[in-house]
Structure formats: structure tokens, C-alpha cells
Amino acid sequence: MDAATQMLPEVPLTDAPPPRRAAGPAGLPNAAPAAGQGVQGAAWAAPAMDRNFIERNQIVERYLSGRLPPRGALEFERFCTQHPDLLDTIGLPARVNAGLRLLEVGGKPEPWADKAVPFWQKPPVVIGAAALALALLVISVVLASQLGQRGDRIAALEKQVAEQVLAPATSTRAIKLVPARGGPTSSPAVVVGAGTVQFADFKIDLAWSKFDTFRITIDRAGQGRVAVLHNVKKDSNGHLRLAFNTSAFGPGNYDLTIQGVNWRGEPVAQAWATIGVQR
């Protein structure tokens, strides 16, 4: 509390009702306490709210600073309502304007100014975020459904591979195959399957070879070995016979390596061929 405030007389602007003076014979308040009354027995009337009272007790400053009790603030507001012409006289507009200038200099908005809304709370941003969240939710549901179907399909294919189910051949195809003698080949000499399950019956022409017993190695191109057939004999026409169900092999190219077996049991390379399988 500053020195000016300390020097102010106590103003009866409180919430407690002011004490009433004892009335005299004519109904007027006594100017002094009756004889024999102590200090606590004395009562006094609340001074009237007027211009002198407001200036003397700095009512405007105390009202603006919030240091005026609720009852005093109510009395001051009632006085201003009843005497609006005195607002300029007591300097209230000048004080308010000075306070607004201080707010402007300090970079503070006026009390009645709308507060700046953060951009993420603006309606277009909120609506856009909600639409984006809804779109992401729909996409997530669709992807989850597709992944579930794909998982079921993968599980069915894995089961099919594990069981190695063979489809019955609908036709038998006799194929005469002339293998290459110079080395391994990369392009298939013949393609079997082609949409229907076939029983492919190969006659591999080795009439020119001096060997009668052969070993046939089958490798899937780019993957690994599929089978090795030992002690395969030529028939009377000089052909090696090889027959299989095309559904027993996955789609792709298969490299055949044909080796003759001498009297010591040692393999000697003779011919090569590549066949293709389709589904």
C-alpha cells in the first residue's frame, strides 16, 4: 500500500451495513455521541457519494485497480448511472484512454478484442483434419480387408504346395527330343502343359552315343536340382524314355544333363536339353 493510500481516511464502502446514528428528537442524526457513551457506542453516518468524496478518497483509482470493495464499487457504479455528466468531471474517460494507450504501447490487445485463434483450431483446418482422418480410416479398413484375403490365399497356396496335389492328365503327348551336344542350353527346346495337364512322353534321341546306360540330371533353371535318374537304358531305337505328369512340376524351365556311364560307373557328359513347363 502506497503512502497516499495510507493517508486516506477510512471510507465506509464495505459489504457490512454501516452503523446508524441514534436519532434525535426531531428524527435527525445527532452530531456527536450522547454523553456517557464510549467510543464503541458511538455511531456515524456514511458520507454521501459526491464529487468531493470521490476525489478525496481516490474512488476512481481504487475502482480501476480493483481495490474497491464490492459494496463500494456498487455505490460508485450507481452514482455514475445517476450522474453520467460527472464522468468527464472526475476524469474517468482520460484515465481509461491512458490505460488503453499503455496497452497499445505494451503490445497488449484491448480487453474486448477477439483473441487470436491458433490455426489448428480454425474451422477449415478442423474440418480438413477430420476429413483426412476419415479417409485414412477407410483406407485402413480396405487395406486390412485386402491383406486378410491375401493371407488366406497365401495359406491356401502353402497348403497346396505342402500337399503337392497332382491333377489328372487329360491327354498324353509324345515328344521326340534331339538334345544339344555342344553344351548346356538356355532356351527351351519344347514347352509342355500350356494350360492343360498333360502326360509328357519324351523320346530323347541318343542313337549316336556309344553308351548304353545313362544318368539324367534335372535342374530347375535358377533354383536347384529336382531329380537324378540313374541307370537309364536306351531302347532298341536308341532313345531314352522320360515321361511325367506336367502338374508335378511348377512352371518354369528345366535343364536336362545327360551323362553316359562307363564300365567303371563314371559319368561322362553326352548331351544337354532345356524343356519348359506351363500351367
Legacy VTK file of the C-alpha trace (Angstrom):
# vtk DataFile Version 3.0
C-alpha trace
ASCII
DATASET POLYDATA
POINTS 279 float
0.000 0.000 0.000
1.489 3.385 -1.044
1.835 6.474 1.157
-1.125 8.220 -0.477
-3.378 5.342 0.324
-2.152 5.155 3.890
-3.052 8.807 4.403
-6.626 8.324 3.111
-9.397 8.311 5.710
-11.222 5.059 6.109
-14.193 5.000 3.755
-17.257 3.047 4.845
-17.611 1.358 1.400
-17.729 -2.226 2.624
-20.150 -5.073 2.389
-21.105 -4.697 6.040
-24.040 -2.327 6.590
-22.896 0.992 8.099
-23.846 1.766 11.701
-26.777 4.090 12.098
-26.698 7.176 14.269
-29.070 7.479 17.121
-31.923 9.719 16.080
-32.579 12.933 17.966
-35.891 14.273 18.993
-36.612 15.688 15.565
-35.574 12.476 13.811
-32.183 13.958 12.741
-28.936 12.195 13.457
-27.024 13.503 16.421
-23.772 15.204 15.540
-21.965 13.634 18.476
-22.467 10.625 20.692
-24.616 11.100 23.715
-22.996 11.873 26.993
-21.619 8.857 28.691
-21.270 6.826 25.512
-17.877 5.303 24.826
-16.094 5.017 21.536
-17.694 1.671 20.753
-21.117 3.050 21.454
-20.666 5.933 19.015
-22.292 5.611 15.558
-21.770 7.737 12.467
-23.474 8.160 9.118
-21.907 7.102 5.821
-20.779 10.181 3.903
-22.757 10.878 0.750
-21.213 9.822 -2.593
-20.423 13.069 -4.415
-17.633 14.566 -6.440
-15.657 15.757 -3.407
-15.946 12.354 -1.759
-14.804 10.592 -4.948
-11.771 12.866 -5.403
-10.836 12.900 -1.695
-10.866 9.116 -1.402
-9.487 8.340 -4.882
-12.534 6.254 -5.689
-11.761 6.232 -9.436
-8.216 4.932 -8.938
-9.336 2.306 -6.453
-12.204 1.218 -8.726
-9.949 0.861 -11.750
-7.272 -1.007 -9.765
-9.836 -3.381 -8.236
-9.091 -2.273 -4.680
-12.616 -1.019 -4.057
-14.794 -3.422 -2.027
-17.871 -4.843 -3.798
-20.307 -2.597 -1.903
-18.240 0.494 -2.648
-17.946 -0.487 -6.332
-21.730 -0.929 -6.467
-22.315 2.504 -4.899
-19.844 4.125 -7.309
-21.484 2.493 -10.312
-24.907 3.586 -9.115
-23.607 7.140 -8.734
-22.179 7.120 -12.263
-25.502 5.827 -13.584
-27.393 8.614 -11.889
-24.851 11.323 -12.803
-23.364 10.464 -16.220
-22.492 14.121 -16.793
-19.908 13.968 -13.978
-17.837 11.215 -15.665
-15.863 13.817 -17.591
-15.561 15.984 -14.498
-13.950 13.256 -12.411
-11.555 12.376 -15.306
-12.707 8.802 -15.881
-12.508 8.905 -19.738
-8.990 10.368 -19.563
-7.850 7.570 -17.244
-9.433 4.922 -19.456
-7.777 6.397 -22.546
-4.429 6.482 -20.766
-4.839 2.816 -19.837
-5.659 1.927 -23.447
-2.578 3.786 -24.650
-0.468 1.794 -22.223
-1.972 -1.436 -23.572
-1.197 -0.326 -27.122
2.386 0.639 -26.253
2.890 -2.658 -24.440
1.565 -4.632 -27.417
-1.398 -5.990 -25.485
-4.806 -6.337 -27.178
-7.810 -4.414 -25.922
-9.910 -6.331 -23.380
-12.822 -6.502 -25.827
-10.684 -7.589 -28.803
-11.151 -11.142 -30.066
-8.313 -13.411 -29.088
-6.264 -14.829 -31.925
-7.328 -18.395 -32.644
-4.458 -20.833 -33.371
-4.516 -22.049 -36.956
-5.131 -25.649 -35.889
-8.367 -24.544 -34.164
-9.781 -22.718 -37.188
-12.873 -24.379 -38.725
-11.302 -25.114 -42.169
-8.310 -26.800 -40.538
-10.510 -28.805 -38.153
-12.808 -29.909 -40.998
-9.846 -30.835 -43.203
-8.223 -32.840 -40.408
-11.488 -34.684 -39.753
-11.897 -35.471 -43.473
-8.307 -36.702 -43.665
-8.788 -38.898 -40.599
-11.962 -40.365 -42.114
-10.194 -41.052 -45.422
-7.303 -42.745 -43.617
-9.771 -44.846 -41.646
-11.497 -46.007 -44.839
-8.145 -46.786 -46.496
-7.048 -48.729 -43.415
-10.230 -50.816 -43.472
-9.815 -51.559 -47.198
-6.144 -52.481 -46.785
-6.922 -54.673 -43.796
-9.569 -56.493 -45.849
-7.195 -56.968 -48.780
-4.409 -58.175 -46.518
-6.787 -60.641 -44.904
-7.813 -62.033 -48.291
-4.189 -62.184 -49.402
-3.274 -64.020 -46.216
-5.997 -66.587 -46.878
-4.773 -67.024 -50.448
-1.170 -67.477 -49.311
-2.245 -70.022 -46.727
-4.176 -71.972 -49.392
-1.187 -71.926 -51.755
1.161 -73.045 -49.000
-1.174 -75.902 -48.199
-1.330 -76.840 -51.867
2.469 -76.816 -52.171
2.839 -78.858 -48.991
0.371 -81.467 -50.165
1.702 -81.469 -53.767
-1.666 -82.269 -55.234
-1.412 -83.759 -58.735
-4.097 -83.027 -61.273
-5.093 -85.888 -63.563
-3.635 -85.645 -67.080
-6.245 -85.040 -69.734
-4.006 -86.087 -72.654
-0.729 -87.797 -73.495
1.785 -86.007 -75.652
4.589 -87.943 -77.356
7.629 -85.734 -77.926
10.849 -86.604 -79.757
13.668 -84.536 -78.326
17.036 -84.070 -80.018
19.440 -82.799 -77.346
22.379 -80.458 -77.904
25.856 -81.975 -77.906
27.959 -78.829 -77.533
26.951 -77.746 -74.029
24.101 -76.521 -71.809
21.257 -74.593 -73.447
19.226 -71.642 -72.123
16.146 -71.642 -74.371
13.590 -74.460 -74.061
13.524 -76.846 -76.999
9.891 -77.704 -76.218
7.144 -76.420 -73.871
4.613 -78.736 -72.268
1.481 -78.099 -70.227
0.291 -74.819 -71.792
-2.992 -74.547 -69.856
-3.929 -78.242 -69.692
-2.439 -81.017 -67.637
-0.556 -83.384 -69.958
1.344 -86.598 -69.604
4.524 -85.723 -71.485
6.268 -88.781 -73.028
9.796 -87.792 -74.130
11.921 -89.830 -76.535
15.427 -88.419 -76.276
17.454 -89.351 -79.372
20.852 -90.736 -78.303
21.363 -93.267 -81.102
24.672 -91.620 -81.892
26.109 -92.198 -78.375
28.345 -95.207 -77.749
26.936 -95.574 -74.198
24.002 -97.808 -73.371
23.477 -96.688 -69.756
22.911 -93.090 -68.800
22.295 -90.794 -65.873
19.814 -87.919 -66.339
20.017 -84.889 -64.017
17.059 -82.434 -63.916
17.629 -78.904 -62.547
15.104 -76.089 -62.338
16.663 -73.071 -64.011
17.932 -70.530 -61.499
16.760 -72.530 -58.460
18.094 -76.020 -57.805
18.171 -79.702 -58.503
14.874 -81.505 -58.975
15.804 -85.134 -59.656
18.580 -87.534 -60.715
17.662 -90.669 -62.699
20.249 -93.456 -62.568
20.879 -96.377 -64.924
18.521 -95.300 -67.674
18.832 -97.633 -70.676
18.371 -96.884 -74.354
15.626 -98.713 -76.182
16.079 -100.573 -79.451
15.669 -97.297 -81.368
18.477 -95.578 -79.414
16.051 -93.418 -77.405
15.989 -92.588 -73.702
12.396 -92.637 -72.445
11.305 -90.000 -69.937
7.611 -89.392 -69.087
5.944 -87.298 -66.375
2.726 -85.526 -65.378
3.158 -81.798 -66.095
1.284 -80.844 -62.901
4.110 -82.450 -60.900
6.422 -79.611 -61.949
5.990 -75.949 -61.258
6.005 -73.519 -64.169
9.441 -72.615 -65.485
12.406 -74.000 -67.412
14.143 -77.261 -66.549
17.670 -78.142 -67.646
18.445 -81.764 -68.511
22.033 -83.008 -68.338
22.541 -86.453 -69.905
25.691 -88.367 -68.957
26.865 -91.773 -70.173
28.078 -94.236 -67.529
31.209 -96.255 -68.401
32.145 -99.710 -67.110
33.745 -98.119 -64.012
30.447 -96.324 -63.153
31.907 -92.921 -64.006
29.582 -90.362 -65.674
30.663 -88.809 -68.965
28.779 -85.769 -70.330
26.945 -86.561 -73.557
24.114 -84.120 -74.235
22.030 -81.228 -72.824
18.460 -80.013 -73.301
16.016 -77.482 -71.803
12.283 -78.034 -71.574
9.615 -75.561 -70.432
6.559 -76.257 -68.282
3.492 -74.053 -68.234
0.332 -74.092 -66.156
LINES 1 280
279 0 1 2 3 4 5 6 7 8 9 10 11 12 13 14 15 16 17 18 19 20 21 22 23 24 25 26 27 28 29 30 31 32 33 34 35 36 37 38 39 40 41 42 43 44 45 46 47 48 49 50 51 52 53 54 55 56 57 58 59 60 61 62 63 64 65 66 67 68 69 70 71 72 73 74 75 76 77 78 79 80 81 82 83 84 85 86 87 88 89 90 91 92 93 94 95 96 97 98 99 100 101 102 103 104 105 106 107 108 109 110 111 112 113 114 115 116 117 118 119 120 121 122 123 124 125 126 127 128 129 130 131 132 133 134 135 136 137 138 139 140 141 142 143 144 145 146 147 148 149 150 151 152 153 154 155 156 157 158 159 160 161 162 163 164 165 166 167 168 169 170 171 172 173 174 175 176 177 178 179 180 181 182 183 184 185 186 187 188 189 190 191 192 193 194 195 196 197 198 199 200 201 202 203 204 205 206 207 208 209 210 211 212 213 214 215 216 217 218 219 220 221 222 223 224 225 226 227 228 229 230 231 232 233 234 235 236 237 238 239 240 241 242 243 244 245 246 247 248 249 250 251 252 253 254 255 256 257 258 259 260 261 262 263 264 265 266 267 268 269 270 271 272 273 274 275 276 277 278
